[in-house]
Amino acid sequence: MPKTYLPLSFLKRHFPNTSARQWNDWRWQMQNAVQDWEALERFVQLTPEERLGCQQTQALFRLRVVPYVLSLMDENHPHCPIRRQAIALPQEATCQEGELEDPLGEEAHRPVEALVHRYADRALLLCTDACPMYCRHCTRRRITRGGHPPGEAARAQAVAYIAAHPGIREVLLSGGEPTLLSDEALEGLLQKLRAIPHVEIIRLGTRAPVTLPMRITPAFARLLRRYAPLFVVTHFNHPKEVTPLAQRACARLVDAGVPVENQAVLLRGINSSVPLLEALFLACLRMRVRPYYLHQLDVAQGIAHMRTPLRFGIEALKQLSRRVSGLALPAFAVDLPGGGGKVRLAPEAVVSQEARGTVLQNPEGQHYVYPEPPEGDCHCPYPWS
C-alpha cells in the first residue's frame, strides 16, 4: 500500500503550495477546513437549494468540511453522497412533527456536563463538541452546534462520576469527535478510565477513519492498543467513503490489535439501496471492519427528508441475508424516540404499522411510536458504481 495518497488535480486547483506532508497532517486539515458557505462555494458548484440551506441554517448548526472531505465531493452532481452528508438543505431549518431536539432522551440521563448514563452498565463520555465535518444527519446537533465545549474539568468530573458508580463496566468516548483531542489528552483520559477497577471495556466512537483518516497515525493506533480491551466503532455510510486513506487508517488500527466495527445509518437517497448497502458492507469486511449496526435515522430536528420508512430497512436486511454471508450482515436497530432505548428490529419488535407511525416494542414490553418520514421514495440518484 503506498505511503501517501494525494488528490493531485484537487491540490493543484485549490492548494497549489501544499506539500504531501501537510496534506497528511490532520492538524493542517483542521486549520484549512471550510466553515461558511461562501468559502464552500469555491470548491463546489452549489445548487440554489444548497446555498439557501446553508444560509437558512447558519444560525442553527455549524458548518465545517476539511479539505480531505472536500476532495471526495463530486462538485458537479448535487446528489453526491458526500455532499448530501455535509451540505445543508432548506428542510433542515424546519422542525417536522415528531422530531425532537434530543431524540434519544439523553438530557434526562446527563448527571454531569460531559456524561450520559442512560443504561445501567454503560456510560457515554462526551469528549468534545467539535468535528472535522458536521454531518447533517447528526443525532447530537444540539451539542455540536457550539457554545460551551466540554473541557478538561468536565471530563475529569465525568471520570469521577464513573469511578463512583461501580455498575458502569463499559465507557464509550464520543462527542463530537473524540480523536480531535491531542494524543496526550486522550491518553491521559484513557489512563484514568483504566485505573477504575470496574471499567472493563472502552469504546471509541469516531468518524475519523471516514472524515479525517490522517488522524490515525501509527503512534495513535499503538496508543489505543495500550488500553485494551478497547474497540473502535466508526461510521462509514457509503462505498465512496472507502478511499485508500480510509483503508490505511483502518489497517493501522487492526494491525495494531484494535478491533474496528462499523455503524452505518440509513439515509434516504444517499445509501437507501440494497446493492449499495451490499457494496458498503463487503467493503468494510475487506478492510477487516465488522458491520455492526445499520441504524434507522433518529428523529432529530430538521432531517425528516433524510429518513427512510422503517419497512425499507427491515426489507433491505431480509434481501441482504440472501445476498451476503452473516459476517457482512449488521443488526438493524432503531433508538426509540424519547429515550426508550435501542431495539434491534426483528419482526417481533414491530407491534403494528399505523397512520401515525410504526409501533415498536422494547425488551421491557413498552410500546413506542416511531413517526415515519413524509417521503417514502428511497431511490438513490447518485451513480455510485
C-alpha positions as CSV (number, residue, x, y, z in Angstrom):
1,M,0.0,0.0,0.0
2,P,1.5,3.4,-1.0
3,K,2.6,5.7,1.8
4,T,0.8,8.8,0.5
5,Y,-2.5,9.5,-1.3
6,L,-2.7,12.8,-2.9
7,P,-5.7,14.1,-5.0
8,L,-3.3,15.9,-7.3
9,S,-5.8,17.7,-9.5
10,F,-7.7,18.9,-6.4
11,L,-4.5,20.2,-4.8
12,K,-3.3,21.9,-8.0
13,R,-6.5,23.8,-8.2
14,H,-7.2,24.7,-4.6
15,F,-4.0,24.2,-2.6
16,P,-1.1,24.6,-5.1
17,N,1.6,25.2,-2.5
18,T,0.6,22.3,-0.2
19,S,3.1,19.5,0.3
20,A,2.3,15.8,0.8
21,R,3.5,16.2,4.4
22,Q,1.0,19.0,5.0
23,W,-1.9,17.2,3.3
24,N,-1.3,14.1,5.5
25,D,-1.2,16.2,8.7
26,W,-4.6,16.1,10.4
27,R,-3.9,19.5,12.1
28,W,-3.3,21.1,8.7
29,Q,-6.7,19.6,7.6
30,M,-8.4,21.2,10.6
31,Q,-6.7,24.5,10.1
32,N,-7.8,24.7,6.5
33,A,-11.4,23.5,6.9
34,V,-14.2,25.4,5.2
35,Q,-16.6,26.9,7.8
36,D,-19.0,29.0,5.8
37,W,-21.0,28.7,2.6
38,E,-19.1,31.4,0.7
39,A,-15.8,29.5,1.2
40,L,-17.6,26.2,0.4
41,E,-18.7,27.6,-3.0
42,R,-15.0,28.0,-4.1
43,F,-14.8,24.2,-4.0
44,V,-18.3,23.0,-5.1
45,Q,-20.8,24.4,-7.5
46,L,-23.6,24.8,-5.0
47,T,-27.1,24.5,-6.2
48,P,-29.6,27.2,-5.3
49,E,-31.1,24.8,-2.8
50,E,-27.8,24.1,-1.1
51,R,-26.9,27.8,-1.0
52,L,-30.3,28.5,0.6
53,G,-29.9,25.6,3.0
54,C,-26.6,26.9,4.2
55,Q,-27.9,30.4,4.7
56,Q,-31.1,29.4,6.5
57,T,-29.3,27.1,8.9
58,Q,-26.1,29.0,9.7
59,A,-27.6,30.3,12.9
60,L,-28.8,26.8,13.9
61,F,-25.8,24.5,13.2
62,R,-22.2,24.7,12.4
63,L,-20.6,24.1,9.0
64,R,-17.2,22.6,8.7
65,V,-15.6,20.5,6.0
66,V,-11.9,19.6,6.0
67,P,-10.1,19.6,2.6
68,Y,-9.9,15.8,2.5
69,V,-13.7,15.5,2.5
70,L,-13.9,18.4,0.0
71,S,-11.6,16.4,-2.3
72,L,-14.1,13.5,-2.2
73,M,-17.1,15.6,-3.3
74,D,-18.5,15.4,-6.8
75,E,-18.6,19.1,-7.5
76,N,-21.0,18.7,-10.4
77,H,-23.5,16.3,-9.0
78,P,-25.9,17.6,-6.3
79,H,-26.8,14.1,-5.2
80,C,-23.2,13.1,-4.3
81,P,-23.4,11.2,-1.1
82,I,-20.5,13.2,0.4
83,R,-22.2,16.5,-0.4
84,R,-25.6,15.3,1.0
85,Q,-24.0,14.4,4.3
86,A,-22.1,17.7,4.6
87,I,-24.2,20.5,3.0
88,A,-27.5,21.6,4.5
89,L,-30.7,21.8,2.6
90,P,-33.6,24.3,3.4
91,Q,-35.6,21.5,5.1
92,E,-33.1,21.5,7.9
93,A,-34.3,24.9,9.1
94,T,-37.8,23.5,9.8
95,C,-38.8,21.1,12.5
96,Q,-41.3,18.4,11.3
97,E,-43.9,16.8,13.6
98,G,-42.4,14.1,15.7
99,E,-38.8,15.5,15.5
100,L,-37.0,16.2,18.7
101,E,-34.1,18.3,19.8
102,D,-32.9,15.4,22.0
103,P,-34.2,12.4,20.0
104,L,-32.6,9.8,22.3
105,G,-33.7,11.4,25.5
106,E,-30.1,11.8,26.7
107,E,-30.5,15.0,28.6
108,A,-32.7,13.3,31.2
109,H,-29.7,11.0,31.9
110,R,-26.9,13.5,32.0
111,P,-25.8,13.7,35.6
112,V,-22.8,15.8,34.8
113,E,-21.9,18.0,31.9
114,A,-19.8,15.5,29.9
115,L,-21.6,12.3,30.7
116,V,-24.7,10.5,29.6
117,H,-25.7,7.5,31.8
118,R,-28.8,6.0,30.2
119,Y,-28.0,2.3,30.5
120,A,-27.1,0.8,33.9
121,D,-23.8,-0.8,32.8
122,R,-22.7,1.8,30.2
123,A,-21.9,5.4,30.1
124,L,-21.2,7.9,27.3
125,L,-18.4,10.4,27.8
126,L,-18.7,13.5,25.7
127,C,-15.1,14.5,25.0
128,T,-15.7,17.5,22.7
129,D,-18.3,19.3,20.7
130,A,-16.1,19.6,17.5
131,C,-15.9,17.5,14.4
132,P,-13.8,17.6,11.1
133,M,-17.2,17.6,9.3
134,Y,-20.5,18.3,10.9
135,C,-22.7,15.6,9.5
136,R,-26.2,16.8,8.5
137,H,-27.8,13.7,10.0
138,C,-26.2,14.0,13.4
139,T,-28.3,13.0,16.4
140,R,-26.4,15.4,18.7
141,R,-26.8,18.6,16.7
142,R,-27.8,20.3,20.0
143,I,-24.3,19.6,21.3
144,T,-22.2,20.1,18.1
145,R,-23.9,23.5,17.3
146,G,-21.2,25.0,19.6
147,G,-21.4,27.1,22.7
148,H,-19.6,25.6,25.7
149,P,-17.5,22.6,24.7
150,P,-16.7,20.0,27.5
151,G,-13.2,20.8,28.6
152,E,-10.6,19.0,30.8
153,A,-12.5,19.9,34.0
154,A,-15.8,18.5,32.6
155,R,-14.1,15.3,31.5
156,A,-12.5,14.9,35.0
157,Q,-15.9,15.3,36.5
158,A,-17.3,12.6,34.2
159,V,-14.4,10.2,35.2
160,A,-15.2,10.9,38.9
161,Y,-18.8,10.0,38.3
162,I,-17.8,6.7,36.6
163,A,-15.5,5.9,39.4
164,A,-18.3,6.4,41.9
165,H,-20.7,4.1,40.1
166,P,-19.4,0.5,40.2
167,G,-22.2,-0.7,37.9
168,I,-20.6,1.0,34.9
169,R,-18.4,-1.6,33.2
170,E,-18.3,-0.1,29.7
171,V,-17.5,3.5,28.7
172,L,-18.0,5.0,25.2
173,L,-15.9,8.0,24.3
174,S,-17.8,10.2,21.9
175,G,-18.7,13.8,21.2
176,G,-18.3,15.5,18.8
177,E,-15.2,13.8,17.5
178,P,-13.0,12.4,20.4
179,T,-9.9,12.0,18.3
180,L,-9.6,15.8,18.0
181,L,-8.1,15.6,21.4
182,S,-4.3,15.5,21.3
183,D,-2.6,12.1,21.8
184,E,-1.5,13.4,25.3
185,A,-5.0,14.4,26.3
186,L,-6.7,11.3,25.0
187,E,-4.1,9.0,26.7
188,G,-4.5,10.9,30.0
189,L,-8.2,10.2,29.8
190,L,-7.7,6.5,28.9
191,Q,-5.2,6.2,31.8
192,K,-7.8,7.5,34.3
193,L,-10.5,5.2,33.0
194,R,-8.2,2.2,33.0
195,A,-7.4,2.9,36.7
196,I,-11.1,2.4,37.6
197,P,-11.4,-1.3,38.5
198,H,-14.9,-1.8,37.3
199,V,-14.4,-0.3,33.9
200,E,-13.9,-3.4,31.7
201,I,-14.5,-2.2,28.2
202,I,-13.7,1.1,26.4
203,R,-15.2,2.0,23.1
204,L,-14.1,4.9,21.0
205,G,-16.9,6.3,18.8
206,T,-15.1,8.1,15.9
207,R,-15.7,9.1,12.3
208,A,-12.0,9.9,11.9
209,P,-11.3,6.9,9.6
210,V,-14.0,8.4,7.3
211,T,-13.6,12.1,7.5
212,L,-10.0,12.6,8.8
213,P,-8.1,9.3,8.2
214,M,-4.7,11.0,8.6
215,R,-5.5,11.4,12.3
216,I,-5.0,7.6,12.6
217,T,-1.2,7.6,12.8
218,P,0.8,4.6,13.7
219,A,1.5,6.2,17.1
220,F,-2.2,6.8,17.6
221,A,-3.0,3.2,16.9
222,R,-0.4,2.0,19.3
223,L,-1.7,4.4,21.9
224,L,-5.2,2.8,21.7
225,R,-3.7,-0.7,21.9
226,R,-2.1,0.0,25.2
227,Y,-5.6,0.3,26.8
228,A,-7.1,-2.9,25.5
229,P,-9.8,-4.2,25.6
230,L,-10.7,-1.1,23.5
231,F,-12.9,-1.2,20.5
232,V,-13.1,1.5,17.8
233,V,-16.6,2.0,16.4
234,T,-16.6,4.0,13.2
235,H,-19.2,5.3,10.8
236,F,-18.9,4.5,7.0
237,N,-22.2,5.2,5.2
238,H,-21.3,4.9,1.6
239,P,-18.8,3.0,-0.6
240,K,-17.5,6.3,-1.9
241,E,-16.1,6.9,1.6
242,V,-13.9,3.8,1.4
243,T,-10.8,5.5,0.0
244,P,-7.2,4.4,0.1
245,L,-6.6,6.7,3.0
246,A,-9.6,5.3,4.9
247,Q,-8.4,1.8,4.2
248,R,-4.9,2.7,5.5
249,A,-6.4,4.1,8.7
250,C,-8.4,1.0,9.4
251,A,-5.5,-1.2,8.6
252,R,-3.3,0.7,11.1
253,L,-5.8,0.1,13.8
254,V,-6.5,-3.6,13.1
255,D,-2.8,-4.3,12.6
256,A,-2.1,-2.8,16.0
257,G,-4.6,-5.1,17.6
258,V,-7.5,-2.7,17.9
259,P,-10.8,-4.2,16.7
260,V,-12.9,-1.9,14.4
261,E,-16.6,-2.1,13.9
262,N,-18.9,0.0,11.7
263,Q,-22.2,1.6,12.5
264,A,-23.9,2.8,9.3
265,V,-27.1,4.8,9.3
266,L,-29.8,4.6,6.6
267,L,-30.0,7.9,4.7
268,R,-32.8,8.3,2.1
269,G,-31.4,8.9,-1.3
270,I,-27.9,8.5,-0.1
271,N,-27.5,4.8,0.8
272,S,-31.1,3.5,0.7
273,S,-30.3,0.9,-1.9
274,V,-29.8,-2.9,-1.3
275,P,-27.0,-3.2,-3.9
276,L,-25.3,-0.1,-2.4
277,L,-25.5,-1.4,1.2
278,E,-24.2,-4.7,0.0
279,A,-21.2,-3.0,-1.6
280,L,-20.6,-1.0,1.6
281,F,-20.7,-3.9,4.0
282,L,-18.4,-6.0,1.8
283,A,-16.0,-3.1,1.5
284,C,-16.0,-2.9,5.3
285,L,-15.2,-6.6,5.6
286,R,-12.3,-6.2,3.1
287,M,-10.9,-3.6,5.5
288,R,-11.4,-6.1,8.4
289,V,-14.0,-3.8,9.8
290,R,-17.1,-5.7,11.0
291,P,-20.5,-4.4,10.0
292,Y,-22.0,-3.9,13.5
293,Y,-25.2,-1.9,13.2
294,L,-27.4,-0.5,10.5
295,H,-29.2,2.3,12.2
296,Q,-32.6,3.8,11.4
297,L,-32.0,7.5,11.3
298,D,-33.0,9.2,14.6
299,V,-35.8,11.7,14.7
300,A,-33.5,14.7,15.2
301,Q,-34.8,18.1,14.2
302,G,-34.6,19.0,10.5
303,I,-33.7,15.7,9.0
304,A,-37.1,14.1,8.2
305,H,-36.2,14.4,4.5
306,M,-33.2,12.0,5.1
307,R,-35.2,9.3,6.9
308,T,-36.4,6.1,5.3
309,P,-39.6,4.3,6.3
310,L,-38.9,1.5,8.8
311,R,-40.2,-1.1,6.4
312,F,-37.4,-0.2,4.0
313,G,-34.7,-1.2,6.5
314,I,-36.4,-4.4,7.5
315,E,-36.9,-5.4,3.9
316,A,-33.3,-4.4,3.0
317,L,-31.9,-6.7,5.7
318,K,-34.1,-9.6,4.5
319,Q,-32.8,-9.2,1.0
320,L,-29.2,-8.8,2.1
321,S,-29.4,-12.0,4.1
322,R,-29.9,-13.8,0.8
323,R,-27.0,-12.0,-0.9
324,V,-24.1,-12.0,1.6
325,S,-22.8,-14.1,4.5
326,G,-23.6,-13.4,8.1
327,L,-20.2,-11.7,8.5
328,A,-21.5,-8.9,6.3
329,L,-24.9,-8.5,8.0
330,P,-25.2,-5.9,10.6
331,A,-28.1,-5.7,13.1
332,F,-30.8,-3.3,12.0
333,A,-31.6,-1.1,15.0
334,V,-33.7,1.9,16.0
335,D,-33.3,4.2,19.0
336,L,-36.8,4.7,20.3
337,P,-37.8,8.3,20.2
338,G,-37.9,10.0,23.7
339,G,-35.5,7.7,25.4
340,G,-36.9,4.2,25.1
341,G,-33.6,2.8,24.3
342,K,-32.2,0.9,21.3
343,V,-34.0,-2.1,19.9
344,R,-32.9,-4.5,17.1
345,L,-35.6,-4.6,14.6
346,A,-36.9,-8.1,14.1
347,P,-40.5,-9.0,13.1
348,E,-41.4,-9.5,16.8
349,A,-40.3,-5.9,17.6
350,V,-42.9,-4.4,15.2
351,V,-46.3,-4.3,17.1
352,S,-48.2,-2.5,14.3
353,Q,-47.9,-0.1,11.4
354,E,-50.4,2.8,11.7
355,A,-51.1,6.1,10.1
356,R,-49.3,7.9,13.0
357,G,-46.2,5.7,12.6
358,T,-44.8,2.3,13.4
359,V,-45.5,1.0,16.9
360,L,-42.4,-0.8,18.3
361,Q,-41.9,-2.8,21.5
362,N,-38.7,-2.7,23.6
363,P,-37.4,-5.6,25.6
364,E,-39.4,-4.4,28.6
365,G,-42.6,-4.7,26.6
366,Q,-43.2,-1.0,26.4
367,H,-44.6,0.5,23.2
368,Y,-43.1,3.5,21.4
369,V,-44.3,5.2,18.2
370,Y,-41.7,5.8,15.6
371,P,-43.1,8.6,13.3
372,E,-42.5,7.7,9.7
373,P,-41.0,10.3,7.4
374,P,-43.2,12.2,5.0
375,E,-41.3,10.9,2.0
376,G,-41.1,7.2,1.3
377,D,-39.1,7.2,-2.0
378,C,-35.7,5.6,-1.2
379,H,-34.3,5.9,-4.7
380,C,-30.6,7.0,-4.7
381,P,-29.9,9.4,-7.6
382,Y,-26.1,9.4,-7.4
383,P,-24.4,6.9,-9.8
384,W,-22.1,5.3,-7.2
385,S,-20.9,2.1,-9.0
